[in-house]
Amino acid sequence: MYHTSVVTMLLTVLLVSSLAPISGAHPPRPGTDDNGLNESEAATLWSGDNDSRYITNAAYRDAYGENRTTVHQLANGTDLTFTQPPSTAARWTRADHEEFTPGGADVSLYPPHAAVMNGLLVRDAHATVFAVTPSTTTHPTPTESVVYAAPTGTLRGIVDYRVAVPEQATVGSRTTSYSLASHRIDEVRLRRDGEVIATDAGTHRPELPYELSGGSETLRLEADIHVEVTKAVTIVNTTNVTSANGANVTSANRTWSNETHTTTRTTVTSETVTVSDTVELHTYDLRTQVSTARYPDGDRGIAVLRNVPWQGIQLTDSHRVRGVWRFYTARDTRWDTLVRSTVRGTTRTPSPALPVAVHAYPSKLGPRTEPTGNGPELLEVWGIERPSPSAGLPENVTVDVVEQPYTTSYGLAIRTSVGQPETTRVRGIVRGVNATLHRESEPRVIRESTIDVRVLSQTDAQARLLVELSEAETGEPIVLSPTNDVRYEPIVDSRDGYIELAGKQLETNASGMATVTVSEPGVYTARYVPGSWLTHDPAYTTAADTARWHPLGTVTGWLELLTTGLIWFLPFALAAYAGRQLGTVFGSRSRY
């Protein structure tokens, strides 16, 4: 019984320390906050928590008397990622923002990173940005992170302060005392690069709409805090008063007394302090360059280019192309605790409000199509090479980030047989920011090509293969010039592409022909790999043809094969003949 109690006590201590529903150093237990998210949704929020503190289902059930969902169990041991920016972060942040309760006139609550301001009456005042939604923080390199915000959204902030009422002071017959008359937040403003774009009445939890004009911009949250104190100055004056008994006043019948006269004058002393905080944002604009093409079999070619991170191309509900970016959600750890400031000093307390943000990172899965094997064909990926951001991700974030230098998927080119232009969408990395395909010109027609390969000449040791490349409909030769290596923006005038044959890449001459010499017998396949339809007009499809060569294809070859066979066969024939003769000789002797 004793050992059972000890085990139970230790288990309880472990569970309380690991899963207690507190904010601050650890996120709250999923399903315990009234924030509109179910248990599974809340469990996915906490990338950056300590995943080594895994608790088994049995231990969880013993501690809380209920089972957890499969997603909750999985999230307890690892960080969950998303293929698109989730809405859960903004929903949680909106609800948790309301959990902040101001400290009142005597207490100011602020996060450790807040820029506090002190006046004569207003102390520890601050206006701190809580969150900007919708937005996504990208991690393209180990030393770089960029916050992209939707062109329109909401900035939420926290404003608080305390009032320092002066103590009473007495000097001689003069006493000065103070009392708090009123305190308030007069106005909260939001500025965009100095211009006021939104205001709100005095509130400790402002929610201000914003609209960005483009590029890199600064949003400033400002709050005016006003305090009034009544000042009372009391002056006590004492005078001597003389009185007498009878009509004649003599020194014998005179009486002396003191009379006190008190006068009080009151005035109102006020102070207004303006506090502020700023956040740097990049407007997420998804205006893209789009090119389209039509293949001979009716397939569509689509190419999208934008020199900022974007998610991919949505063709139908089940057919899509994804770039290199994936997503996770994590709390802003700067809000894990709040500083509680009073006239007696400061202490730390767990924060009841935790903002959660969406983060984007380059995944080792890389660009891909869905469904796998039966989805669109990914033709090309453009971008610039960047170092892996693995070393720069926040502490305890464990995701499938690339470990080697990678290419940003700023441009994607695909071939697809599904979807319609009017329903195809370009998906952004910021939630809700998507775009439709706006063609600047008619689809480019991709023409069918044909290739022919045959043995032009041969000897016993080698053969010369001739390749002819032409347009299937007209028979016009296709001339290939040296290839171009343009990866960021595919704009070139010369025709690239090549013919792959016998391990070599061939270019055709003005007649659309090329030759190659081979020495190994076998079947040779010539395959035309055309340059991108984005950079060529006309553009062509791929094509392939085969040719077979073997030295036996010539009379000399057959004679050489016969001679070689006789040379190899003759020793065996002679040995067999000699053996037979010896057998005959020894067999004859045995009869005697």
TILUMGU-351420 format. One line per 8 residues: number of its first residue (from 1); their letters; for each residue z, y, x of C-alpha. Coordinates in steps of 0.2 Angstrom, whole numbers. Layout:
NUM = a = Z:Y:X | ... $
***
This chain:
1 = myhtsvvt = 0:0:0 | 4:12:14 | -12:9:23 | -22:11:7 | -14:28:4 | -18:34:22 | -36:29:20 | -37:38:3 $
9 = mlltvllv = -29:53:11 | -41:54:26 | -56:51:14 | -50:65:3 | -48:77:18 | -65:73:24 | -73:75:8 | -65:92:4 $
17 = sslapisg = -70:99:21 | -87:93:19 | -92:95:1 | -80:108:-6 | -89:120:-17 | -86:136:-7 | -98:149:-2 | -97:156:16 $
25 = ahpprpgt = -98:144:30 | -106:131:19 | -117:132:4 | -109:127:-13 | -110:110:-19 | -126:108:-30 | -123:108:-48 | -107:118:-47 $
33 = ddnglnes = -114:136:-49 | -120:143:-65 | -137:150:-58 | -150:142:-69 | -155:128:-56 | -152:110:-59 | -143:99:-46 | -159:93:-38 $
41 = eaatlwsg = -166:111:-37 | -151:118:-29 | -149:104:-17 | -166:109:-9 | -161:126:-5 | -150:123:10 | -161:121:26 | -150:127:40 $
49 = dndsryit = -134:118:34 | -126:104:45 | -135:88:40 | -124:78:52 | -110:79:39 | -118:65:28 | -108:58:14 | -112:41:6 $
57 = naayrday = -115:39:-12 | -99:29:-14 | -88:42:-6 | -96:56:-16 | -93:46:-32 | -75:43:-27 | -72:62:-24 | -81:69:-39 $
65 = genrttvh = -81:55:-51 | -100:56:-54 | -116:51:-45 | -128:63:-37 | -147:64:-39 | -159:55:-27 | -165:73:-21 | -147:78:-19 $
73 = qlangtdl = -143:63:-8 | -158:65:2 | -155:84:5 | -137:80:11 | -145:71:26 | -160:81:30 | -170:97:26 | -183:96:13 $
81 = tftqppst = -200:105:14 | -213:111:2 | -232:112:1 | -231:128:-8 | -218:143:-9 | -205:137:-22 | -198:148:-35 | -180:141:-33 $
89 = aarwtrad = -176:154:-19 | -179:169:-30 | -170:161:-45 | -155:157:-35 | -155:174:-27 | -157:183:-44 | -142:174:-51 | -131:175:-36 $
97 = heeftpgg = -133:193:-34 | -123:195:-50 | -109:186:-42 | -104:200:-31 | -89:210:-38 | -84:227:-30 | -67:229:-22 | -62:244:-33 $
105 = advslypp = -56:261:-26 | -44:253:-13 | -55:240:-6 | -72:240:1 | -82:223:3 | -97:223:15 | -106:210:26 | -103:210:44 $
113 = haavmngl = -120:217:48 | -119:232:36 | -120:250:43 | -104:257:36 | -100:276:35 | -84:285:34 | -81:303:27 | -64:312:24 $
121 = lvrdahat = -62:304:7 | -75:290:7 | -72:276:19 | -81:260:24 | -96:265:12 | -112:255:13 | -128:251:4 | -135:235:11 $
129 = vfavtpst = -152:226:6 | -147:209:-2 | -165:202:-4 | -183:207:-7 | -192:195:-19 | -205:188:-19 | -207:187:0 | -209:174:13 $
137 = tthptpte = -204:175:31 | -216:167:43 | -212:159:60 | -229:159:70 | -221:159:87 | -204:156:96 | -201:175:97 | -210:182:82 $
145 = svvyaapt = -205:182:63 | -214:192:50 | -208:196:32 | -223:196:20 | -219:203:3 | -229:203:-13 | -237:220:-17 | -225:222:-32 $
153 = gtlrgivd = -208:215:-33 | -189:218:-33 | -177:224:-20 | -159:220:-23 | -144:228:-14 | -125:229:-13 | -116:246:-13 | -97:247:-11 $
161 = yrvavpeq = -84:259:-4 | -66:263:-4 | -56:280:-7 | -44:287:6 | -32:298:-4 | -22:309:9 | -3:306:9 | 9:319:3 $
169 = atvgsrtt = 14:332:16 | 29:345:15 | 31:359:27 | 46:370:23 | 45:375:5 | 27:370:3 | 22:353:-3 | 4:347:-4 $
177 = syslashr = 0:331:-14 | -16:322:-18 | -21:311:-33 | -38:302:-36 | -47:311:-50 | -63:301:-50 | -75:291:-40 | -92:284:-43 $
185 = idevrlrr = -110:280:-37 | -120:295:-43 | -138:288:-39 | -146:273:-30 | -164:277:-24 | -178:266:-16 | -190:275:-4 | -206:269:3 $
193 = dgeviatd = -210:277:20 | -200:292:14 | -206:293:-4 | -195:290:-18 | -203:276:-28 | -188:270:-39 | -171:276:-45 | -156:268:-54 $
201 = agthrpel = -140:275:-61 | -124:272:-51 | -122:253:-49 | -114:242:-36 | -128:229:-38 | -145:239:-39 | -161:230:-44 | -175:242:-40 $
209 = pyelsggs = -194:238:-43 | -206:242:-29 | -224:243:-26 | -232:243:-9 | -247:252:-4 | -253:240:10 | -250:236:29 | -233:237:37 $
217 = etlrlead = -221:247:27 | -202:252:27 | -192:252:12 | -175:262:12 | -161:259:0 | -150:274:-3 | -135:277:-13 | -125:293:-16 $
225 = ihvevtka = -106:290:-17 | -95:304:-25 | -76:306:-24 | -65:319:-32 | -47:322:-27 | -35:333:-35 | -25:344:-23 | -8:351:-29 $
233 = vtivnttn = 1:363:-18 | 19:366:-24 | 29:381:-17 | 48:382:-20 | 56:400:-19 | 75:402:-20 | 83:420:-24 | 101:425:-24 $
241 = vtsangan = 107:432:-41 | 123:443:-44 | 133:445:-60 | 150:453:-65 | 164:452:-78 | 168:468:-87 | 159:485:-87 | 164:490:-69 $
249 = vtsanrtw = 156:479:-56 | 168:478:-41 | 168:466:-27 | 183:457:-35 | 174:453:-51 | 156:449:-43 | 148:432:-44 | 134:425:-33 $
257 = snethttt = 121:411:-38 | 104:404:-32 | 89:404:-44 | 74:392:-39 | 56:397:-44 | 43:383:-42 | 24:387:-43 | 10:374:-42 $
265 = rttvtset = -8:377:-39 | -21:363:-41 | -38:362:-35 | -51:349:-34 | -58:343:-18 | -74:333:-18 | -85:323:-6 | -102:316:-7 $
273 = vtvsdtve = -108:303:6 | -126:295:6 | -127:278:14 | -143:268:17 | -151:252:24 | -169:248:28 | -180:233:28 | -197:231:37 $
281 = lhtydlrt = -211:222:27 | -229:218:28 | -239:219:12 | -246:202:8 | -264:206:3 | -275:191:-1 | -291:199:-2 | -302:186:7 $
289 = qvstaryp = -320:184:14 | -328:170:4 | -345:162:7 | -352:148:-3 | -367:136:-1 | -376:122:-11 | -380:105:-4 | -396:95:-9 $
297 = dgdrgiav = -385:83:-18 | -376:96:-28 | -360:97:-18 | -353:115:-15 | -348:122:2 | -334:135:2 | -328:145:16 | -313:156:15 $
305 = lrnvpwqg = -307:168:29 | -292:180:30 | -283:185:46 | -266:182:39 | -257:166:35 | -262:158:18 | -259:142:10 | -276:134:5 $
313 = iqltdshr = -289:131:-8 | -285:124:-25 | -300:116:-33 | -292:107:-47 | -275:101:-52 | -277:86:-40 | -290:92:-28 | -285:104:-14 $
321 = vrgvwrfy = -286:109:4 | -271:115:14 | -270:125:29 | -257:122:43 | -242:131:34 | -228:122:25 | -212:130:18 | -193:128:18 $
329 = tardtrwd = -179:138:10 | -163:144:18 | -149:156:15 | -147:172:25 | -132:167:35 | -127:186:38 | -120:185:20 | -109:170:23 $
337 = tlvrstvr = -93:180:24 | -88:198:18 | -77:210:27 | -63:216:16 | -57:233:21 | -41:242:15 | -30:255:21 | -20:242:30 $
345 = gttrtpsp = -35:235:40 | -49:222:38 | -50:203:34 | -64:191:32 | -67:182:15 | -80:170:10 | -95:178:1 | -98:174:-17 $
353 = alpvavha = -116:179:-16 | -128:171:-5 | -147:176:-4 | -159:162:-1 | -177:166:6 | -193:156:8 | -199:153:26 | -216:147:32 $
361 = ypsklgpr = -219:137:48 | -234:128:55 | -233:109:51 | -237:95:63 | -247:88:48 | -260:101:51 | -274:106:39 | -277:92:27 $
369 = teptgngp = -286:88:10 | -279:80:-5 | -281:67:-12 | -283:58:5 | -299:48:7 | -306:54:-10 | -304:73:-9 | -314:87:-2 $
377 = ellevwgi = -321:86:16 | -314:98:28 | -328:104:39 | -320:118:50 | -304:127:54 | -304:144:62 | -289:154:69 | -281:158:85 $
385 = erpspsag = -271:147:97 | -252:151:96 | -237:142:105 | -226:131:95 | -212:141:86 | -200:126:87 | -188:134:99 | -187:149:88 $
393 = lpenvtvd = -182:142:72 | -165:146:65 | -150:134:70 | -149:118:61 | -166:119:53 | -175:102:55 | -193:102:49 | -209:94:54 $
401 = vveqpytt = -214:109:65 | -228:108:77 | -222:104:95 | -238:109:104 | -249:125:104 | -258:125:87 | -272:134:79 | -268:146:64 $
409 = syglairt = -279:141:49 | -285:158:46 | -302:151:40 | -306:135:31 | -323:128:27 | -325:113:15 | -338:102:6 | -333:97:-12 $
417 = svgqpett = -341:89:-27 | -327:94:-39 | -321:111:-47 | -330:126:-53 | -331:143:-44 | -323:152:-59 | -307:140:-58 | -306:139:-39 $
425 = rvrgivrg = -291:148:-32 | -285:154:-15 | -267:151:-13 | -256:163:-3 | -240:160:6 | -230:172:-5 | -225:165:-22 | -237:172:-35 $
433 = vnatlhre = -249:180:-24 | -266:170:-26 | -284:175:-27 | -300:170:-36 | -316:167:-27 | -327:183:-26 | -344:179:-19 | -353:194:-11 $
441 = seprvire = -369:185:-12 | -378:170:-20 | -374:153:-13 | -384:148:3 | -395:133:0 | -393:119:13 | -409:110:16 | -411:92:20 $
449 = stidvrvl = -415:86:37 | -423:71:44 | -422:63:61 | -433:49:69 | -429:40:85 | -441:27:94 | -445:19:111 | -457:30:119 $
457 = sqtdaqar = -459:20:135 | -450:6:144 | -449:-4:160 | -439:-20:164 | -424:-9:169 | -424:6:157 | -432:14:141 | -436:31:136 $
465 = llvelsea = -431:36:118 | -440:50:109 | -431:60:95 | -439:71:82 | -429:82:71 | -437:91:56 | -435:98:39 | -437:84:26 $
473 = etgepivl = -447:94:13 | -459:104:24 | -459:94:40 | -456:110:50 | -447:106:67 | -429:111:69 | -426:119:86 | -409:118:93 $
481 = sptndvry = -402:131:105 | -387:130:116 | -371:129:106 | -359:143:103 | -340:142:104 | -334:154:91 | -318:149:83 | -309:164:76 $
489 = epivdsrd = -323:172:66 | -339:161:64 | -353:175:65 | -367:171:77 | -386:173:76 | -393:158:86 | -394:140:80 | -382:129:87 $
497 = gyielagk = -379:110:83 | -384:95:93 | -391:77:92 | -379:64:98 | -388:49:106 | -382:37:120 | -366:47:123 | -376:63:126 $
505 = qletnasg = -378:79:116 | -397:83:115 | -406:99:111 | -423:100:104 | -438:109:111 | -450:121:101 | -458:105:93 | -441:98:87 $
513 = matvtvse = -441:84:100 | -429:78:114 | -429:63:125 | -416:52:134 | -417:38:146 | -406:22:143 | -404:7:154 | -392:-4:144 $
521 = pgvytary = -400:-15:130 | -394:-12:113 | -396:-3:96 | -395:16:98 | -391:28:84 | -397:46:84 | -386:58:74 | -390:76:70 $
529 = vpgswlth = -374:86:69 | -380:103:62 | -371:120:65 | -360:127:52 | -370:133:36 | -359:149:38 | -369:154:53 | -386:148:50 $
537 = dpayttaa = -400:152:37 | -408:140:34 | -394:128:36 | -397:109:36 | -388:93:32 | -384:79:44 | -396:65:47 | -396:49:57 $
545 = dtarwhpl = -409:35:63 | -408:20:74 | -419:12:87 | -417:-5:96 | -422:-8:115 | -421:-24:125 | -430:-29:141 | -437:-45:131 $
553 = gtvtgwle = -448:-33:122 | -461:-34:136 | -471:-48:143 | -463:-45:160 | -446:-46:153 | -450:-63:145 | -457:-69:162 | -441:-63:171 $
561 = llttgliw = -430:-71:158 | -440:-88:161 | -438:-87:179 | -420:-83:179 | -417:-97:167 | -426:-109:178 | -417:-104:194 | -400:-106:185 $
569 = flpfalaa = -406:-123:176 | -414:-131:192 | -398:-136:201 | -390:-144:186 | -406:-154:183 | -407:-160:201 | -389:-165:200 | -392:-174:184 $
577 = yagrqlgt = -407:-183:191 | -398:-188:207 | -383:-195:197 | -395:-205:187 | -403:-213:202 | -387:-217:211 | -381:-225:195 | -396:-236:195 $
585 = vfgsrsry = -394:-241:214 | -376:-246:212 | -379:-255:196 | -392:-266:204 | -381:-271:218 | -367:-277:206 | -379:-290:199 | -379:-299:216 $
***
